């Protein structure tokens, strides 16, 4: 697929944005490639988790600002919604700078790991526009004070600072990025696939639901999950002190080595 390299192995699909000459800006080809890659990963029953990452020194530079760019064909909203609604966890491996729409892409991921020295910023105001669309995925992660500081000033912060304010989950040294992402993937693959899907759904939906309705919905979900075959296997594995059936052998070996 143009703009994005797709690889799937060991239960993980990796989408690598590879328009590094254009700073992985959100061009029509890159946006289409992300959308196609996400859909392929979601429909592949062998894929349990998805990683979005980059080639070059920039994760994503946001909107394509080149003079001939057709931004009407670069709608990133479907990509953000697909990440949020995907029944599989999406991990951001942010191996470079990240600005404007790229910050939204990173924030939409369920878990993000960034190079601690990479720069990240809401630079929209510096060119006379606003972080409108990405505010919907970024504002829930920020305090009002941090949002005002970063969005109004347009200044760039390090990956370490981005983790401190909650835009991403972890900031690590560049040479530790893969180790951290791999460790997270092992943890994600250890969870029941349906339980992961339902937990991701409730994280998105419950925050906007009234408490009475939310408690009723969560009671229904809890009873259904405790009665499920997946839960039966998980609890049996716990009692028998063995790995659950869904855990890939490679993850099982890694967990034993880390024990």
PyMOL commands that set and color helices and strands:
alter all, ss='L'
color gray80, all
select helices_A, chain A and resi 20-22+28-43+71-73+77-85+101-108+124-127+132-141+144-153+159-165+174-189+193-208+211-226+229-240+249-258
alter helices_A, ss='H'
color red, helices_A
select strands_A, chain A and resi 4-9+12-17+49-54+58-60+89-94+97-99+111-115+119-121+156-158+170-172
alter strands_A, ss='S'
color yellow, strands_A
deselect
rebuild
show_as cartoon
